[in-house]
Amino acid sequence: MSFLKFESLTKKFGDFVAVRDMSLDIEKGEFISLLGPSGCGKTTTLQMVAGLLTPTSGKISLDGKDITETPPNERGLGIVFQTYALFPHMTAIENVSFGLEMRGVAKAERIERASNALEQVKLGQFMNRYPKQMSGGQRQRVALARALVIGPPVLLLDEPLSNLDAKLREEMRLELRILQQDIGVTTVLVTHDQEEALSMSDRIVVMKQGDISQIAAPLELYERPTNTFVSDFVGKTNLLKGEVTDNNQVSVNGIKFEVDTKMHKQGTRIDLSIRPEKFRMSNDKKGQEVRVDASIFLGASWLYSVSSDLGQLFVTQPNTGTAGYSKGDIAWLDWQKGALTLFEEAAS
């Protein structure tokens, strides 16, 4: 039995459908990310779970209890907003203990629980500082401690890392994931950041225009997307237009590929997807000849834009400690069997 359950959840604003007939089962202790571009319905979904918005239709259940009409303050959920929403006139420990005070918890107990929560997020030594005396990462931890101190059955995260710089955001992803696993709290994260979702989640729900495009574990989602939207949105990819010409064969600009086409009839227009890192780039004259148009060094890897008879391609190659290719260089691309993903072309 699922712990948090959405059944045909729909939210309309006038004639606009923000979330359409969404059904999802979330297990206890699971970390779920709602991933998608702006306007896809992910934040609206989170706000319905929090009780900040009332569904137009459908049902939300928590641990077997229908909470669709339950007021936000009676749901007992922990929420961390993008802006942190800390009280500037309160210290860290006062901010964290505020929710306990509103619940009538005795002063000695709430101070102890707030102190423990700040220790959990590695801020025990900063408990008497005000928000203005803290960095963005520290304020984010205070907001997280405040959400966790009440012992919520579900933790809701609304793009909580988006205001942090890149290095700190990467560190906080790891810290937040470790903390969530240690505590075991069921967590729903809203994000438009693919790396964030891939690195933190047990499962990812990819949303597009109010609908679910795919639900899968990070590796499955990345390696086996079910449509071109997911393939293109989750990580970088190269999309090639082609046509099924024969059994297990596809033609792209007259170039033939061996691909499993048993689900597609001859003449079917298809899209082929291949991730930039799936290519092997070399000088051994095997595979597809390309010309390097741009070369970008990323530290751990090189990113190339290359021209070929297939069209313009992006190629990622690991940094081996030697100089990479330069603009104008000629090279050859090859890839392993199974690196290509095939989708039947959808009408736009």
N, C-alpha and C positions, 0 to 999 in steps of 0.2 A: 504494500500500500504506500502510495506516494505521500510525502510529508507536506509539500506545498503543491497545490493542484489548480491549474487554470482550465476551465471548461467553457469552450466556445466564447471566449472573452472578446467583447466588441466595445469600442468607444467611438462615438460620433460627435463631431462638433458641427451642428447644422447638417449640411449635406456632405461634409467632409468626413471620411472614414479614416480615423487615425490608427486604429487597431481593428483587424477584421477576423472574427471567428477563431481566436487563438486558443489552442489547447496544448497544455504542457504539464508533464509530471516531473517534479523535482524531489529527489530522495533526501532524507535527513543527512546533514553533513556535507552535502554536495555543493560545489562551487560552480554556479552557472553564470555565463556572460551573455547578455543581450547585446549583439554586435550589429551595427549597421550605420549607414550614412545619416546625416541630419534629416529629420522628417520621416524616418522609417517607422516610428511608433514605439521605440524602445523606452524612452523616458515616460511616455504616457502609460505604458505597461507598468513600470516601476511605481508611478504615482497611484495607479489603481491598487497595487499590492499594498502600498503604504496607507491607503485610505484617503489620499489627498484628492483623488478623482473618483467619481462613482461610475461604474461601467454602464453603458447603455443597455447591454444585455450580457448574459453569461454569469459565471460563478467562480469565486475564489475560495478555496478550502485550505485550512491550515490544521494539520494533524487531525484530519477527519471532521473539523468543525467549519461550517460555512461562515466566512467573515466578510462576505461581499458588502453587507450593510453595516458592519461594525465600525464605529467611529475610530479615527486614527489613534487617539490616546488610550483606547481599550485594546488595541491589537498587540501592544508590547514589543513592537519591532524596533530594531536599531537602524538608524539612518545616518549616513554620512553624505553630505552634500558637496558639490563642487567648490562652493565658496566657504566651506567649513562651518560658517554661521556661529562662531564663538562669541561670547559676551566679552567685549573689550575691557570692561571695568572689573572683570573677575579674573582671578589667577587660574592657572591650569587645574589645580585640584578643585577649585570652586566651580569651574565650568563642568568638570567631570561629575562632580557630586550633585549638580543641580537637579538632574532627573530623579535621583534618589530622594532628594528633599521633597520634590513634588509628589512623590509616591508615599510620603510620610515615614520614610526610614529614619530611625534615630540617628542623632548626630555622630555618635561614636562609631556606629556601624557604617554609615555612609563615608566617613573619612577613611576608615580602614579599607573599604571596597574601592574607593576612588584611588587611594594610594596604590593598591594592588594592580588596578587597571593601568595606572601610569607606569608602574614597573614592567607590566607586560609589554608595553610599547616602548620601553627603554627611555622613559622620561622621568624616572623617579627623582632625579636630582634637579629637575626643572619645575617641580610642582607648585612652587610659589612665584613663578614668573607670570607676567601678563602676556597676552597674545602679541602685543607690539614688541615685546622683548624677545620674541622667538622667530626662528626662520620658518619658511613655508612648510618645509618637511616636518618640523616640530609641531606647528599648528595642525597639520594634517593628522599627526599622531594623537594629539589631544582630542580632536574630533572623533577619531576612531575609538579611543579609550572611553569617551562619553557615550558612544553608541553601544559599546560592549559591557559597560559597568552594570547595566540593568539586567544582564543575562538574557538577551533577546533570543527567541526561537529562530528568528531569521534576521540576517544582517543585509541591509540594502545599501548599495554603493552607487552613487550617481556621479560618475566620472570624477572620482576623488583625487586622481593623480594628475589631472590635466593642467593644473596651475604650477606644477613643479618643473624644474629644468630637466633636460634629458637624462643626465647622469643620476640625479636623485630619483627621478621617476623609475629608472631601471632598478635601483637599489630597493625602493619601496615596494615594487612588485614582488620581489623575493621575500622581503620581510612580511608583507601582508599575507602572502600565500602560506608561509611557514606558520604564522600566528593563527590563521584560519584553520589549518590542519591540526595544530596543537589543541585549539579550543573545540574544534569540531562543529562550529556553528554553520548552519545552512546559509549560503551567501548568494545573493543575486547582484551582479555587477552590470551597470550600463556603461558602454564605452563605444567610441567610434575608432579606437586604436586597435588594429589587428594584432600587433605584437603583444599588447597588453592582454587581450583575450586569449591568444595562443599560449602565452607563458603562464597564465594563472588558473585557467579553467579546467574543470573535469569534463564539462561539455559546453559547447557554444551554440547559441541560437542566433543564426544570421537572419536579419529582418530586412525587408524591402517593401516600402509603400504600405505598411500596415500588415503585411503577410509574413509568415515564416518561410524562408527559402530553403533552409536546411538546418537540422539539428544533429550534431556529431561531436565526438571527442576531437581535440585539436589536431592530432596526427591524421585521423581519417578525413577531417574537413579539408585539411591542406592537400593531402595526397589524392583524395577521391571526392572532389567537389561534384555535386549533381547537376550543376548548370553553369553557364558562362558568368552569371553575375557573381556567384560565390567564388568561382575560380579567379576572377579578376579583382574582386574586392578583398579577399583574404590572401594577402601576400601579393607579390608581383608575378605576372605571367605574360606570356606571349600568346595572343589569339590569332590563329590563321584560318582563313576561309578556304574551304575545300569541297570536294564532291566525291561520293562513293562511286568508284568505277568498276569494282569487281569484288569478289570475296576477299575480305581482309586487306583491301587496298583502297587508298584514298589519294586523290590528286589535288595538289595545291600549286597553282600556277604552272601546271604541266609536270610537276615533280611528284613522283609516286612514293607513298609511305605504306609500310606494312603496319596495319592497325586492326584490332579486333572489330569488325563491322557486322557481325552476325545479326545485330538488332536493327540494322539499317539496310534498306533496299538500294539497289543500284540506281544512281542518279540523285540520291538524297543529298541536299545541301547540308553541310556540317561545319562545325567549328572545332578546330584542334587547339588544345591548350598545352603549353610546355613551359615549365618554370625556368627562369634564367639560370639557376644553379644546376639544372639537369643536363646542360650542355657540357661537352668536353671540348675545349678549344686547343688546337695544336697546329704544328707545322707539318704534320705527316701526310698531308694531302688525302686524307680519308674523310668522307662525308661531304658536307656542303661548303663550298668556297664562300668566304665572306671578306668584306673590306671594313676595317675599323674606322668609324666616323668620329667616335669620342671615347676617351679613356678616363675613368675617374678612380682614384685610389681611395679606398674606404678603411684602410688599416688592416682589418682581417681579410679583406677581399678586394678584388677589382671589379668594377662595373663597366661594361662596354656597351656601346650602341654600334651595331654593325649593319651593313647593307648586304643583301643577298637576293638571289632569285626568288626566295620565299617572301621577301619584303624586309622591312626594318625590324630588327630583333634586339632585345636586351639580353645580355649574357653576363652572368656572375661567375667568377673564378676565384678560388682561394689564393691568398697571398702565400707564396712558397719561399719568400725571401729574395726573389730575383725580380728584375725589372719586368713589367708587364708589356703588353702591346701598346703601340703608339698610333696616333691618327695616321691613316693611309696604309698601315700594314695589312698584308693579306694573310689570312689564316683559314683553318678548316674547322667546321663544327661537326661533332658526332654526338650521339646520345644512346643510352641503353634502351633495350626493348622494354616497353611498359612506361616510359617517361611521358608519352603522349596520352592525353585524355581527350576523348571524343564526345561531343555534344551535338545533337540534332539542332540545326540552326532554327532559332525562334524568330517568329515574325515580330518586327519592331513596331 
